[in-house]
C-alpha cells in the first residue's frame, strides 16, 4: 500500500510541473524546452517622448522594438492671458496645441494714449501750418484748430480732405485760403462754417459735395472757377459785398441753386459765365440770382 501512495504522489507532482512549464516556461535548470509567446503593448509617441512597442512573454522575458520618433511641440499663436491697459502691462503666452505645455511667456506693453489729430505741413517760410489731411482722426465732425505747434493754421491744403467721410467742418478764423479740391467728393459733408478770415476759395474746393445744402460766404474776395462744381444738393448761397472775383462756372451742375448777392449787379471782376450751370431746374443754363439781397 505504501508503494502505491508513493507512485500516485510522484505522478501528481510531475503533472503540476508539466502544466507550469507549458504556461510559463521551464523552471531554472529545467531541461524542458520553452517557446516564448509575446504579447505587445504599444506606447504612442508624445511631444517630448519617443514611441515604442513592448513585447512580453508571461514567463517574464520581454524586449522593446518599433521605436517611433517623438512628435515635437506644435506651437500656438500668442494667447492673451491679460489685456494691457493704460495703467498696467498685460500678459500673453504661446503653448503646444497638443499637450498644452506653456513654451514662452511675454508681457504686453502698457497702452499709450493715441492723440487723434489732423496732419499738417509747415509752410516754406516756416511761419504757418497747412492742413494736409485727416491724419488719424476718426471723427466725422471736424473742428480745425487755429494753431498747431505754436504757429497759426492758415491754409486747408490741396486734396486735404478729398473723399473723406466728413459730415461737418468748422474752419477757424486763422485760415485765409481753402486750396484746390480741399473737400472734393466729400459726399457726406452737409455743413461747413467758413469764417470771415477766408479770402480765397480755390478751384474745385468743394467739387461734388452733393450733401451741402446752404453756404454763407462772408469775408471771401475770390471764388475760383468750378469752386462748387457738382454740389447738386446746394439750394442757396449768400455772397456778401466784397467778393471781387468769381471764376467761370463756379456753380456748374448746382441745378437747384439760388444765389443771393448783396451786390446790386455783377461786379466787374466776376466772369461773364460765373453762374453758368448746365440744365438748371429753372430751365436755363444759369443759376437763379437774386441781386441786392439784404442779409438779416
C-alpha positions as CSV (number, residue, x, y, z in Angstrom):
1,X,0.0,0.0,0.0
2,X,2.8,2.4,0.9
3,X,4.4,1.9,-2.5
4,X,1.1,2.7,-4.3
5,X,0.7,6.1,-2.4
6,X,4.3,7.0,-3.3
7,X,3.6,6.3,-7.0
8,X,0.4,8.4,-7.0
9,X,2.2,11.4,-5.4
10,X,5.0,11.2,-7.9
11,X,2.6,11.3,-10.8
12,X,0.7,14.4,-9.4
13,X,3.9,16.3,-8.9
14,X,5.0,15.6,-12.5
15,X,1.6,16.8,-13.9
16,X,1.8,20.1,-12.0
17,X,5.4,20.7,-13.2
18,X,4.4,20.0,-16.8
19,X,1.5,22.4,-16.6
20,X,3.7,25.2,-15.2
21,X,6.4,24.7,-17.8
22,X,3.8,24.8,-20.6
23,X,2.3,28.1,-19.4
24,X,5.3,30.0,-18.1
25,X,8.4,28.3,-19.4
26,X,10.8,26.0,-17.7
27,X,11.9,26.5,-14.2
28,X,15.5,27.3,-13.6
29,X,17.8,24.4,-14.5
30,X,14.8,22.7,-16.0
31,X,15.6,20.7,-19.1
32,X,12.1,21.1,-20.7
33,X,12.4,23.4,-23.7
34,X,10.1,26.5,-23.7
35,X,8.8,28.6,-26.7
36,X,8.0,32.3,-25.8
37,X,4.6,33.7,-26.7
38,X,4.8,37.5,-26.7
39,X,2.0,40.0,-26.2
40,X,2.7,43.5,-27.5
41,X,1.9,46.8,-25.7
42,X,2.2,49.9,-27.9
43,X,3.4,53.2,-26.3
44,X,2.5,56.0,-28.6
45,X,4.9,58.9,-29.1
46,X,4.2,62.2,-27.4
47,X,5.6,65.8,-27.9
48,X,8.6,65.0,-25.7
49,X,9.0,61.2,-25.6
50,X,9.6,58.6,-28.3
51,X,7.0,55.9,-29.0
52,X,7.8,52.1,-28.8
53,X,6.3,48.7,-28.5
54,X,7.0,46.3,-25.6
55,X,6.9,42.6,-26.4
56,X,6.4,40.5,-23.2
57,X,6.1,36.8,-22.5
58,X,4.2,35.5,-19.5
59,X,7.4,33.9,-18.3
60,X,8.9,37.4,-17.7
61,X,11.0,37.7,-20.8
62,X,10.5,40.9,-22.9
63,X,12.1,43.2,-25.4
64,X,11.4,46.7,-26.8
65,X,11.2,47.4,-30.6
66,X,9.4,49.5,-33.2
67,X,10.7,52.8,-31.9
68,X,8.9,56.0,-33.2
69,X,10.4,59.5,-33.1
70,X,8.9,61.9,-30.6
71,X,6.3,64.3,-32.2
72,X,7.7,67.6,-31.0
73,X,5.6,70.6,-29.9
74,X,3.0,72.2,-32.2
75,X,3.3,75.9,-31.3
76,X,0.2,78.1,-31.0
77,X,-0.2,81.7,-31.8
78,X,0.2,84.2,-28.9
79,X,-2.7,83.7,-26.4
80,X,-3.6,86.8,-24.3
81,X,-3.9,86.0,-20.6
82,X,-4.4,89.6,-19.5
83,X,-5.2,92.6,-21.7
84,X,-2.9,95.6,-21.3
85,X,-4.4,98.9,-20.0
86,X,-3.2,102.5,-19.8
87,X,-2.0,101.7,-16.2
88,X,-0.9,98.1,-16.3
89,X,1.0,95.8,-18.7
90,X,-0.7,92.7,-20.0
91,X,0.5,89.1,-20.3
92,X,0.5,86.5,-23.1
93,X,1.9,83.1,-23.9
94,X,2.4,80.5,-26.6
95,X,1.7,76.9,-25.8
96,X,1.7,73.5,-27.5
97,X,-1.6,72.9,-29.2
98,X,-1.3,69.2,-28.4
99,X,-0.1,68.8,-24.9
100,X,-0.7,72.5,-23.8
101,X,2.7,72.9,-22.2
102,X,3.5,76.6,-22.0
103,X,6.5,77.3,-24.2
104,X,7.0,81.0,-23.8
105,X,5.6,84.0,-22.0
106,X,5.8,87.7,-22.8
107,X,4.5,91.0,-21.4
108,X,2.1,93.1,-23.4
109,X,3.3,96.8,-23.1
110,X,1.2,99.3,-21.3
111,X,-1.1,101.1,-23.8
112,X,0.0,104.5,-24.9
113,X,-2.8,107.0,-25.4
114,X,-3.1,108.0,-29.0
115,X,-4.0,111.6,-29.6
116,X,-6.2,111.9,-32.7
117,X,-5.2,114.8,-34.8
118,X,-5.2,116.1,-38.4
119,X,-2.0,116.0,-40.4
120,X,-0.1,119.3,-41.1
121,X,2.6,120.6,-43.3
122,X,4.8,123.5,-42.4
123,X,4.9,126.3,-44.9
124,X,8.0,127.0,-46.9
125,X,8.8,130.1,-44.9
126,X,8.1,128.2,-41.7
127,X,5.7,130.8,-40.4
128,X,2.4,128.8,-40.5
129,X,0.9,125.4,-41.0
130,X,-1.2,123.9,-43.8
131,X,-3.8,121.2,-43.0
132,X,-2.7,118.4,-45.3
133,X,-5.0,115.6,-44.4
134,X,-7.3,113.8,-42.0
135,X,-4.4,112.2,-40.1
136,X,-5.5,109.6,-37.6
137,X,-8.8,111.4,-36.8
138,X,-11.8,109.1,-36.8
139,X,-14.4,111.7,-36.1
140,X,-16.7,112.8,-39.0
141,X,-17.4,116.2,-37.4
142,X,-14.1,118.1,-37.6
143,X,-13.1,121.3,-35.8
144,X,-9.9,122.6,-37.3
145,X,-7.7,124.2,-34.6
146,X,-6.4,127.8,-35.2
147,X,-2.9,126.9,-34.1
148,X,-0.5,123.9,-34.3
149,X,2.8,123.6,-32.6
150,X,2.6,127.3,-31.7
151,X,2.1,128.5,-35.2
152,X,-1.2,129.6,-36.9
153,X,-3.1,127.3,-39.2
154,X,-3.7,129.4,-42.4
155,X,-4.5,127.0,-45.2
156,X,-6.6,124.0,-45.9
157,X,-4.3,122.3,-48.4
158,X,-4.7,120.6,-51.8
159,X,-6.8,117.5,-51.5
160,X,-6.6,117.7,-47.7
161,X,-10.0,116.0,-47.0
162,X,-10.8,114.7,-50.5
163,X,-13.1,111.6,-50.4
164,X,-13.1,111.6,-46.6
165,X,-16.4,110.7,-44.8
166,X,-16.8,114.1,-43.1
167,X,-20.2,115.3,-42.1
168,X,-19.4,118.8,-40.8
169,X,-16.3,121.1,-40.7
170,X,-15.7,124.2,-38.6
171,X,-12.9,126.3,-40.1
172,X,-11.1,128.6,-37.6
173,X,-10.7,132.4,-38.2
174,X,-6.9,131.8,-38.7
175,X,-7.5,130.2,-42.1
176,X,-7.2,132.5,-45.1
177,X,-7.4,130.0,-48.0
178,X,-9.2,126.8,-48.9
179,X,-7.0,125.3,-51.6
180,X,-7.8,123.2,-54.7
181,X,-10.1,120.2,-54.2
182,X,-9.6,120.5,-50.4
183,X,-13.1,118.9,-49.8
184,X,-13.6,117.3,-53.2
185,X,-16.0,114.4,-53.3
186,X,-16.9,114.6,-49.6
187,X,-20.3,113.1,-50.3
188,X,-21.5,113.2,-46.6
189,X,-20.5,116.8,-45.9
190,X,-23.6,118.7,-45.0
191,X,-22.3,121.7,-43.0
192,X,-19.3,124.0,-43.5
193,X,-18.7,127.1,-41.4
194,X,-16.5,129.5,-43.4
195,X,-15.2,132.4,-41.3
196,X,-14.7,136.0,-42.4
197,X,-10.9,135.3,-42.4
198,X,-11.1,133.1,-45.5
199,X,-10.4,135.3,-48.5
200,X,-9.8,132.6,-51.2
201,X,-11.7,129.5,-52.2
202,X,-9.6,127.8,-55.0
203,X,-10.7,125.8,-57.9
204,X,-13.0,122.8,-57.2
205,X,-12.5,123.2,-53.5
206,X,-16.0,121.7,-52.8
207,X,-16.2,119.6,-56.0
208,X,-19.1,117.2,-55.9
209,X,-20.0,117.8,-52.3
210,X,-23.6,116.9,-53.1
211,X,-24.6,116.8,-49.4
212,X,-24.2,120.5,-48.9
213,X,-27.5,122.4,-48.9
214,X,-26.5,126.0,-48.0
215,X,-23.4,128.2,-47.5
216,X,-22.8,131.7,-46.4
217,X,-19.7,133.3,-47.7
218,X,-18.7,136.4,-45.7
219,X,-15.0,137.6,-46.0
220,X,-14.2,135.8,-49.2
221,X,-12.8,138.0,-52.0
222,X,-12.0,135.3,-54.6
223,X,-14.0,132.3,-55.6
224,X,-12.1,130.4,-58.3
225,X,-13.7,128.6,-61.3
226,X,-15.7,125.5,-60.6
227,X,-15.2,126.0,-56.8
228,X,-18.6,124.4,-56.1
229,X,-18.9,122.3,-59.2
230,X,-21.4,119.4,-58.8
231,X,-22.8,120.4,-55.4
232,X,-26.2,119.2,-56.6
233,X,-27.8,119.4,-53.2
234,X,-26.9,123.1,-52.8
235,X,-30.1,125.2,-52.8
236,X,-28.9,128.6,-51.5
237,X,-25.7,130.5,-51.2
238,X,-25.2,134.1,-49.9
239,X,-22.5,136.1,-51.4
240,X,-21.8,139.3,-49.5
241,X,-20.3,142.6,-50.7
242,X,-16.6,142.4,-51.0
243,X,-16.3,139.3,-53.3
244,X,-14.3,140.9,-56.1
245,X,-13.6,137.8,-58.2
246,X,-15.7,134.8,-59.2
247,X,-14.3,132.4,-61.9
248,X,-16.1,130.7,-64.7
249,X,-18.8,128.2,-63.9
250,X,-18.1,128.4,-60.2
251,X,-21.5,126.8,-59.5
252,X,-21.8,124.4,-62.5
253,X,-24.1,121.5,-62.0
254,X,-25.7,123.1,-58.9
255,X,-29.0,122.5,-60.5
256,X,-31.2,123.6,-57.6
257,X,-29.2,126.6,-56.5
258,X,-30.4,130.1,-56.0
259,X,-27.6,132.7,-55.4
260,X,-28.3,135.6,-53.1
261,X,-25.9,138.5,-53.8
262,X,-25.7,141.7,-51.7
263,X,-24.3,143.5,-54.7
264,X,-26.9,145.3,-56.9
265,X,-25.3,144.0,-60.1
266,X,-22.5,141.8,-61.3
267,X,-19.1,143.3,-60.2
268,X,-16.6,143.8,-62.9
269,X,-14.2,141.1,-61.6
270,X,-16.8,138.4,-61.9
271,X,-16.6,136.1,-65.0
272,X,-19.4,136.6,-67.5
273,X,-20.3,133.0,-67.0
274,X,-19.7,133.0,-63.3
275,X,-23.2,131.5,-62.6
276,X,-23.2,129.1,-65.5
277,X,-25.0,125.8,-64.7
278,X,-25.9,123.1,-67.2
279,X,-29.5,122.0,-67.1
280,X,-30.6,124.1,-64.1
281,X,-34.0,123.4,-62.8
282,X,-35.2,126.8,-63.8
283,X,-35.0,125.7,-67.4
284,X,-31.9,127.7,-68.4
285,X,-28.1,127.0,-68.2
286,X,-27.6,129.6,-65.4
287,X,-28.3,129.5,-61.7
288,X,-31.0,131.8,-60.4
289,X,-29.6,135.0,-58.9
290,X,-31.2,137.5,-56.5
291,X,-29.4,140.9,-56.6
292,X,-29.5,143.4,-53.8
293,X,-30.1,140.8,-51.1
294,X,-30.1,142.1,-47.6
295,X,-28.7,139.7,-45.0
296,X,-30.5,139.6,-41.7
